[in-house]
Amino acid sequence: MFSLSSSHIFLLYPQVCDMRKSFNGLSGLVTNELGRVAHSGEVFIFINRKNNQMKLLHWESGGFVLYHKRLEQGTFAGSTSNKVAINWSDLVLIIEGIQIIKSNKKRRFSLE
């Protein structure tokens, strides 16, 4: 069951990733490259060099969950960003292949 939502923190790995890596390899990247704890509950996003595969590593109670999406045609839009932390709506746009060329985001209340 897909249990990710806007309440999670999403972190995009800023480099290309070898999609042969699985739970241990990806959690090693999280620890060694991002300096984060892999079982913190954050969602870590990895994209390959061709921008046609994406893996999401997430810790749920009891163990890791790995989501893997491979596009049969096209690439993930906007995935070449240098930004590490992204929000839920940005992740959905990347997955759906929607690229925003120019937009104005209206100011909203936030506790942050």
Backbone as CSV, one residue per row, in Angstrom:
resi,resn,N_x,N_y,N_z,CA_x,CA_y,CA_z,C_x,C_y,C_z
1,MET,0.835,-1.178,0.000,0.000,0.000,0.000,0.881,1.243,0.000
2,PHE,0.561,2.189,-0.838,1.310,3.440,-0.951,0.878,4.350,0.186
3,SER,1.768,4.572,1.151,1.382,5.308,2.352,2.097,6.644,2.500
4,LEU,2.531,7.239,1.403,3.193,8.532,1.481,2.172,9.643,1.303
5,SER,2.424,10.762,1.974,1.497,11.894,1.882,2.262,13.192,2.081
6,SER,1.536,14.275,2.088,2.156,15.590,2.244,2.711,15.815,3.645
7,SER,2.410,14.936,4.576,2.930,15.087,5.934,4.378,14.609,6.068
8,HIS,4.913,13.949,5.056,6.287,13.460,5.088,7.269,14.533,4.607
9,ILE,8.520,14.353,4.976,9.602,15.202,4.476,10.277,14.441,3.340
10,PHE,10.422,15.101,2.182,10.981,14.468,0.992,12.330,15.086,0.680
11,LEU,13.338,14.237,0.530,14.691,14.690,0.244,15.182,14.057,-1.045
12,LEU,15.524,14.888,-2.003,15.989,14.435,-3.313,17.503,14.304,-3.289
13,TYR,17.997,13.121,-3.603,19.439,12.902,-3.687,19.960,13.734,-4.858
14,PRO,20.919,14.647,-4.636,21.283,15.632,-5.667,22.150,15.102,-6.805
15,GLN,22.582,13.858,-6.745,23.416,13.290,-7.800,22.654,12.154,-8.479
16,VAL,23.201,11.675,-9.585,22.586,10.516,-10.233,22.851,9.284,-9.371
17,CYS,21.959,8.312,-9.471,22.055,7.133,-8.617,22.028,5.867,-9.462
18,ASP,22.806,4.908,-9.061,22.821,3.594,-9.687,21.572,2.839,-9.232
19,MET,20.685,2.525,-10.157,19.420,1.884,-9.815,19.569,0.414,-9.453
20,ARG,20.791,-0.131,-9.512,21.001,-1.494,-9.040,21.049,-1.555,-7.521
21,LYS,21.191,-0.393,-6.888,21.223,-0.350,-5.421,19.835,-0.651,-4.865
22,SER,19.828,-1.336,-3.745,18.569,-1.655,-3.084,18.576,-1.044,-1.686
23,PHE,17.911,-1.682,-0.750,17.743,-1.126,0.592,19.070,-0.731,1.238
24,ASN,20.013,-1.643,1.297,21.276,-1.382,1.982,22.122,-0.337,1.259
25,GLY,22.213,-0.431,-0.049,23.005,0.526,-0.814,22.454,1.938,-0.735
26,LEU,21.128,2.055,-0.848,20.506,3.373,-0.785,20.578,3.969,0.615
27,SER,20.376,3.139,1.629,20.486,3.667,2.996,21.924,4.067,3.301
28,GLY,22.897,3.402,2.672,24.294,3.816,2.803,24.538,5.181,2.182
29,LEU,23.915,5.465,1.032,24.019,6.788,0.418,23.415,7.856,1.321
30,VAL,22.294,7.518,1.931,21.628,8.461,2.831,22.556,8.816,3.988
31,THR,23.174,7.812,4.572,24.045,8.033,5.726,25.344,8.732,5.337
32,ASN,26.008,8.224,4.308,27.345,8.711,3.961,27.340,9.984,3.129
33,GLU,26.404,10.115,2.207,26.405,11.262,1.298,25.532,12.412,1.802
34,LEU,24.362,12.092,2.337,23.447,13.136,2.792,23.617,13.469,4.271
35,GLY,24.306,12.603,5.003,24.497,12.841,6.428,23.211,12.747,7.229
36,ARG,22.287,11.918,6.779,20.988,11.738,7.450,20.895,10.325,8.002
37,VAL,19.883,10.104,8.814,19.605,8.775,9.351,18.512,8.164,8.472
38,ALA,18.791,7.033,7.870,17.882,6.435,6.896,16.555,6.008,7.516
39,HIS,16.550,5.635,8.778,15.315,5.179,9.413,14.638,6.292,10.222
40,SER,14.793,7.538,9.765,14.216,8.701,10.455,12.747,8.921,10.100
41,GLY,12.270,8.274,9.042,10.890,8.493,8.604,10.798,9.431,7.418
42,GLU,11.927,10.066,7.058,11.944,10.916,5.872,11.920,10.030,4.623
43,VAL,11.500,10.606,3.516,11.445,9.879,2.248,12.606,10.366,1.393
44,PHE,13.454,9.448,0.967,14.626,9.781,0.171,14.373,9.375,-1.276
45,ILE,14.618,10.313,-2.189,14.298,10.131,-3.604,15.589,10.029,-4.398
46,PHE,15.693,8.988,-5.213,16.875,8.743,-6.034,16.445,8.625,-7.488
47,ILE,17.185,9.281,-8.394,16.868,9.251,-9.829,18.123,8.862,-10.587
48,ASN,17.953,8.076,-11.650,19.110,7.601,-12.413,19.590,8.647,-13.421
49,ARG,20.672,8.331,-14.110,21.299,9.255,-15.053,20.377,9.618,-16.219
50,LYS,19.613,8.665,-16.712,18.731,8.909,-17.857,17.426,9.609,-17.466
51,ASN,17.204,9.818,-16.170,15.980,10.443,-15.656,14.720,9.659,-15.997
52,ASN,14.844,8.343,-16.153,13.651,7.553,-16.451,13.330,6.526,-15.363
53,GLN,14.116,6.516,-14.290,13.832,5.638,-13.157,13.960,6.426,-11.859
54,MET,13.079,6.100,-10.931,13.074,6.768,-9.638,12.826,5.733,-8.553
55,LYS,13.567,5.872,-7.448,13.335,5.041,-6.267,13.093,5.945,-5.081
56,LEU,12.135,5.572,-4.250,11.841,6.268,-3.011,12.088,5.301,-1.868
57,LEU,12.966,5.682,-0.953,13.288,4.864,0.207,12.636,5.496,1.424
58,HIS,11.870,4.684,2.151,11.112,5.212,3.290,11.083,4.173,4.399
59,TRP,11.288,4.632,5.625,11.203,3.753,6.785,9.794,3.815,7.344
60,GLU,9.153,2.677,7.437,7.869,2.562,8.122,8.092,1.667,9.330
61,SER,7.100,1.582,10.192,7.278,0.752,11.383,7.581,-0.676,10.968
62,GLY,8.705,-1.176,11.403,9.073,-2.549,11.113,10.091,-2.717,10.011
63,GLY,10.292,-1.723,9.160,11.281,-1.901,8.111,11.200,-0.879,7.004
64,PHE,12.108,-1.020,6.034,12.173,-0.119,4.893,11.140,-0.504,3.844
65,VAL,10.644,0.506,3.146,9.795,0.321,1.978,10.522,0.987,0.818
66,LEU,10.579,0.313,-0.316,11.243,0.852,-1.495,10.240,0.899,-2.636
67,TYR,9.948,2.108,-3.099,9.076,2.304,-4.252,9.972,2.540,-5.464
68,HIS,9.668,1.879,-6.578,10.490,1.993,-7.782,9.571,2.233,-8.964
69,LYS,9.844,3.304,-9.708,9.065,3.588,-10.909,10.020,3.711,-12.082
70,ARG,9.715,2.985,-13.152,10.487,3.062,-14.382,9.557,3.523,-15.489
71,LEU,9.921,4.607,-16.157,9.113,5.107,-17.258,9.460,4.346,-18.532
72,GLU,8.466,3.915,-19.242,8.693,3.228,-20.514,8.990,4.221,-21.629
73,GLN,8.547,5.468,-21.445,8.791,6.507,-22.439,8.877,7.842,-21.714
74,GLY,9.798,8.690,-22.129,9.931,10.013,-21.525,10.836,10.011,-20.311
75,THR,10.895,11.162,-19.657,11.743,11.332,-18.478,10.956,12.057,-17.391
76,PHE,11.516,12.042,-16.196,10.919,12.777,-15.093,11.224,14.257,-15.264
77,ALA,10.210,15.088,-15.202,10.372,16.532,-15.398,10.874,17.184,-14.130
78,GLY,11.772,18.146,-14.288,12.228,18.950,-13.162,13.086,18.229,-12.158
79,SER,13.599,17.072,-12.496,14.359,16.290,-11.520,15.829,16.663,-11.469
80,THR,16.258,17.652,-12.233,17.664,18.043,-12.239,17.930,19.212,-11.295
81,SER,17.057,19.427,-10.375,17.193,20.533,-9.430,18.324,20.272,-8.447
82,ASN,18.960,21.357,-7.982,19.998,21.240,-6.952,19.386,21.249,-5.561
83,LYS,18.094,21.482,-5.489,17.407,21.553,-4.209,17.272,20.161,-3.616
84,VAL,17.653,19.988,-2.360,17.589,18.678,-1.719,16.203,18.421,-1.138
85,ALA,15.680,19.346,-0.352,14.354,19.169,0.244,13.293,19.659,-0.736
86,ILE,12.339,18.785,-1.038,11.230,19.179,-1.902,9.933,18.870,-1.170
87,ASN,8.856,19.469,-1.614,7.573,19.198,-0.965,6.769,18.190,-1.778
88,TRP,5.665,17.757,-1.211,4.809,16.734,-1.812,4.344,17.135,-3.206
89,SER,3.924,18.383,-3.363,3.406,18.817,-4.666,4.498,18.797,-5.733
90,ASP,5.747,19.156,-5.370,6.851,19.072,-6.329,7.132,17.631,-6.739
91,LEU,7.059,16.710,-5.777,7.266,15.298,-6.082,6.198,14.783,-7.042
92,VAL,4.965,15.151,-6.804,3.878,14.722,-7.689,4.079,15.272,-9.095
93,LEU,4.505,16.534,-9.209,4.767,17.112,-10.531,5.897,16.378,-11.243
94,ILE,6.955,16.036,-10.515,8.071,15.297,-11.116,7.604,13.938,-11.608
95,ILE,6.846,13.229,-10.779,6.390,11.884,-11.152,5.435,11.929,-12.337
96,GLU,4.556,12.919,-12.368,3.569,13.020,-13.444,4.130,13.620,-14.729
97,GLY,5.370,14.118,-14.678,5.996,14.658,-15.889,5.564,16.069,-16.210
98,ILE,5.117,16.799,-15.225,4.667,18.174,-15.436,5.807,19.108,-15.057
99,GLN,6.185,19.962,-16.005,7.268,20.897,-15.757,6.693,22.307,-15.781
100,ILE,6.878,23.026,-14.693,6.404,24.389,-14.587,7.500,25.309,-15.121
101,ILE,7.201,26.019,-16.187,8.178,26.933,-16.771,8.237,28.219,-15.951
102,LYS,7.087,28.803,-15.690,7.030,30.013,-14.882,5.744,29.979,-14.085
103,SER,5.871,30.232,-12.798,4.683,30.262,-11.957,4.896,31.239,-10.816
104,ASN,3.811,31.710,-10.298,3.838,32.570,-9.122,3.099,31.848,-8.014
105,LYS,3.801,31.566,-6.942,3.171,30.888,-5.818,2.689,31.934,-4.833
106,LYS,1.415,31.898,-4.533,0.829,32.836,-3.591,1.263,32.484,-2.170
107,ARG,1.446,33.499,-1.364,1.879,33.312,0.001,0.778,32.637,0.822
108,ARG,1.157,31.648,1.605,0.240,30.923,2.474,0.805,30.891,3.877
109,PHE,-0.074,30.741,4.843,0.337,30.640,6.239,1.088,29.339,6.459
110,SER,2.155,29.408,7.235,2.926,28.234,7.568,3.485,28.383,8.976
111,LEU,3.553,27.289,9.692,4.109,27.308,11.039,5.615,27.367,11.040
112,GLU,6.242,27.105,9.913,7.711,27.083,9.819,8.292,28.471,9.899
